[in-house]
Amino acid sequence: MKSTSFLLFSGILVASLIAAEKNPKLRIIEDSRPVSAIGEVPVVSYADVLEKATPSVVAVYSSQIVQSPYYQRAPQGIQDLFRQWGRPLPDADPNQKERLERVGVGSGVIISEDGYIVTNHHVVQVQHGKAADEIRVRLSDGIEYVATLIGSDEKTDVAILKIEPDEALPIVTIADSAKLRVGDIVFAIGNPLDVGLTATRGIISALGRDSSGILGPGAYENFIQTDASVNLGNSGGALIDAAGRLVGINTAIVSGSGGSIGIGFAIPSNMVLNVVTNLIESGEVPRGLLGLIPVNLTPDLADAFDLPSTRGALVNQVQVGSPADEGGIRHGDIILKVDAVVIESAPQLRLVVSQMRPGREVEVTLVRLNETLTLPVVLGSLSGLVASTDLEQDILDGVLLEAIDKRIRKGLSLPDEIDGVLISDVLPESRYADIMARGMVILEVNGTAVTTPEAFEAQLQVGKNRLYIWHNEINHFIVLKIKE
């Protein structure tokens, strides 16, 4: 082996060892038994349960670096004097122009003795989706640590932190959230309004809430609904069962006033564990992909397809060249099962597939023209999706682009002066689903006119891109961010 090759191999090996040391393997405690099978459940007091679970819940504080003008540091009398005369204050201390300012408070749950803490993505973010400059964690005994953000997943609102404790931490036992039932007693533990660790009691009000839209377009929702009181600051905290085990991470509430009205949502523990394990091991969450656009069945559609109920997901469109297309799925098919999982709705289909590994072969059971079929499909990867029907390489994940020809112009009744690149569809899973929509025409990229997907790709740059688009008969700009 040449010396240069040996050095390169050695460097890769050392880098791998350093990375492995930085993110040690997650070691957790799991208990898959249903709560009814775990000994005697206390009926007079849950003090013992809460005493065991509460120490594993922490307060999480996020801060950002802000400019610190002198008037914010000067004595109040001097501030008032300068304001009265309408004069700016001199910067008397140029060495302290920046400072850390606390901008958010939430909660977290310790899931490993060596310091892994799960919380919400939105808890560790500041304005415009920027990660906090500093994240501090305060344990139940008052000790504070600066935490490292290991990974964060916006589409499920899950984040994983790591602290370096001096001794083993108290950790929560994780239950199998698939065995929850409506009516199970649960407790929400967190740091509401930064008053300190607080526990509230309620029941599981509903399961599988997936159409609330709380996390935004393209997100994956499968919430546990509870009437246990959840308020601002509870985000990222624990939802535990009557045996003191973690069944969910509290995330959001429905409220007109900002306070709890008995409708709270938590991410199931099984989904949380899947996300954080992937974030620790690879820094991202690999997601399976069929490459189709599903919609819910309405009563009228179910009747038109001669179906007995609205259960299932109607295939509205199949992307050309996608795994679904290669596997033989067609628009108009009604998907009833993926492997052994019964599909009740379009959001559930997206969720189920997203939690499967890319490259896995699944059996898709569907109804086509009153005939039940089972088709084998090898799942693709969301991050590796072919974005354009005309190109072999990726441009924008989940965004279908086409050059405008006579057929398209006539079909969409586009004015003659509108010439550019058509967004023919945006998959719900796409990271760009919140800013791009079907029917948009991209006229310019960073000031340069584009008329083909290739020209569009050539003008994109890492970072912020200025897109001039035509949509709904109006021209306007949008900002497209491209990551390295």
C-alpha positions, -999 to +999 in steps of 0.1 A: +000+000+000+014+034-009+022+058+020-004+083+009-031+056+008-021+044+042-023+079+056-057+085+041-070+052+055-055+060+089-072+095+089-106+080+080-102+054+108-092+081+134-121+103+123-145+074+126-133+066+161-136+103+172-171+104+158-181+072+176-167+086+209-186+118+204-219+101+201-218+069+222-244+043+216-278+050+232-285+027+261-321+028+274-345+008+294-376-005+277-407-023+291-432-036+265-458-049+289-493-032+289-499-012+320-526-035+332-500-063+336-476-044+358-484-053+394-508-033+415-518+002+403-522+026+432-557+040+435-554+065+464-521+082+456-497+082+427-469+098+448-447+068+444-450+067+406-443+105+403-414+103+428-398+077+405-404+095+372-401+132+380-362+132+385-358+122+349-376+153+336-355+185+332-360+221+323-345+232+290-334+268+282-324+281+248-304+313+243-292+333+213-264+358+208-278+393+205-263+427+200-260+445+234-262+483+229-251+505+257-285+518+266-295+483+276-265+481+300-265+517+313-282+527+346-319+536+343-313+573+351-288+577+323-311+559+299-340+582+308-318+613+304-306+604+269-341+594+258-355+627+270-331+646+248-335+622+219-299+614+218-283+580+212-262+566+240-224+563+234-211+527+234-189+530+265-179+493+264-170+482+229-158+448+242-193+438+253-213+443+222-228+408+222-244+388+249-265+356+254-302+362+258-326+335+269-353+333+243-371+300+251-380+276+279-392+241+277-387+207+291-368+175+284-366+139+294-334+119+304-334+086+286-299+074+293-277+074+323-248+090+304-268+121+294-290+117+264-320+140+268-350+141+244-370+172+238-389+190+210-373+205+179-391+238+185-377+240+220-341+242+208-348+266+179-349+304+179-364+327+152-365+316+116-356+280+123-321+288+136-307+265+163-301+282+196-266+294+203-266+279+237-289+253+253-288+248+291-304+219+310-314+222+346-319+189+365-345+183+392-318+188+419-310+223+405-277+214+388-273+230+353-254+218+323-246+232+289-261+207+264-249+197+229-275+194+202-269+160+187-297+162+162-331+176+155-359+165+132-384+193+123-409+169+106-416+150+139-406+179+162-381+157+180-346+167+192-319+149+211-294+166+235-263+153+252-248+165+285-217+152+303-228+144+338-204+137+367-224+106+377-251+084+363-284+102+358-319+091+368-336+079+337-371+071+326-383+036+315-398+037+280-431+019+274-445+005+241-469+033+230-486+009+206-502-007+236-519+025+249-557+025+251-581+054+253-589+058+290-555+049+303-544+073+331-514+095+323-494+123+338-478+153+321-446+163+338-427+194+327-417+230+335-448+250+326-442+288+324-408+281+341-425+277+375-406+245+381-412+208+376-450+202+377-472+171+373-508+170+361-531+141+357-555+131+330-563+102+306-556+092+271-584+110+252-576+097+217-549+080+197-535+085+162-543+122+157-527+128+123-547+156+107-542+185+130-516+203+109-498+215+140-463+207+127-470+222+092-469+209+057-450+177+050-447+168+087-454+134+103-481+135+130-494+106+151-503+124+183-515+110+216-543+133+228-547+139+265-567+161+288-538+162+313-531+200+317-503+210+294-492+247+292-464+267+276-431+253+288-444+217+290-431+212+254-405+184+254-416+171+288-428+136+297-462+120+293-460+089+316-484+061+324-497+049+358-466+027+361-443+057+357-431+048+322-427+072+293-454+069+267-450+102+249-433+136+247-456+166+252-456+188+222-486+211+216-520+222+228-552+235+212-562+266+229-578+300+221-562+316+251-528+301+252-536+281+284-547+245+287-584+237+279-578+199+281-566+192+245-530+184+246-509+164+221-478+142+227-455+123+203-457+085+210-426+070+226-422+045+198-419+073+172-396+093+195-373+064+200-370+057+163-361+093+155-335+098+183-318+065+176-313+075+140-302+110+149-276+096+173-263+069+149-263+088+116-273+124+122-304+121+101-337+102+099-339+079+069-374+076+056-390+052+031-408+066+001-434+052-022-435+083-045-472+089-048-497+115-036-525+099-015-558+116-004-585+106+020-616+090+007-648+110+011-682+093+014-689+103-022-656+089-035-661+057-015-695+053-031-681+060-066-654+034-061-680+010-048-663+007-014-680-002+019-663+025+039-639+055+037-610+035+051-578+034+030-559+059+010-568+068-026-538+072-049-543+106-065-511+106-085-480+084-090-447+100-097-431+087-129-401+064-122-409+062-085-409+030-064-448+030-066-446+034-104-420+006-107-441-016-084-472-013-105-493+011-084-516+033-104-537+064-098-572+054-087-559+025-065-571+024-029-543+013-006-556-008+023-524-023+039-486-019+038-473-053+050-495-061+080-504-025+089-540-016+080-542+019+064-571+040+076-562+073+059-537+092+036-518+108+065-514+074+081-500+059+049-474+086+047-465+081+084-462+043+081-440+044+050-418+072+065-409+049+095-397+021+072-362+018+060-354+028+024-346-003+003-370-025+022-394-045+001-430-042+013-463-057+002-489-032-007-524-045-006-549-024-026-582-024-044-583-017-082-616-019-100-632-040-072-602-065-073-579-069-044-542-070-053-510-074-034-480-058-050-443-060-039-427-026-038-391-017-029-392+016-010-371+045-021-356+072+000-370+106+005-336+122+004-328+103-028-360+111-046-357+119-083-372+154-083-378+158-120-394+136-145-369+148-171-337+144-152-318+116-137-302+137-110-319+153-080-327+190-081-352+196-052-363+166-032-400+160-038-405+188-063-416+178-098-403+202-125-412+205-162-403+227-191-433+245-204-444+233-238-475+239-259-495+211-242-488+225-207-494+261-218-528+252-232-538+229-204-530+255-177-541+285-199-508+302-192-504+337-207-480+339-236-456+362-217-452+336-189-422+314-197-402+295-172-401+261-153-434+247-141-437+231-107-461+203-117-463+188-082-449+189-047-450+157-027-463+162+009-430+147+022-409+174+005-389+198+027-400+225+003-437+218+006-442+249+028-430+274+002-437+257-032-470+246-047-483+229-077-489+253-106-462+278-097-440+289-126-404+298-118-394+327-140-360+337-126-334+323-102-311+349-086-320+374-114-314+350-143-343+338-165-348+300-166-369+279-190-358+243-184-351+222-152-315+221-163-312+259-164-330+261-131-305+237-114-275+255-129-285+288-112-290+273-078-264+280-052-258+268-016-275+291+008-303+315+000-317+317-036-340+344-048-368+329-070-391+351-090-423+332-096-457+335-112-487+320-093-524+327-093-518+355-119-494+373-096-456+377-098-437+377-066-404+366-049-397+337-026-365+327-009-353+291-014-326+278+010-303+250-002-282+231+023-247+217+014 
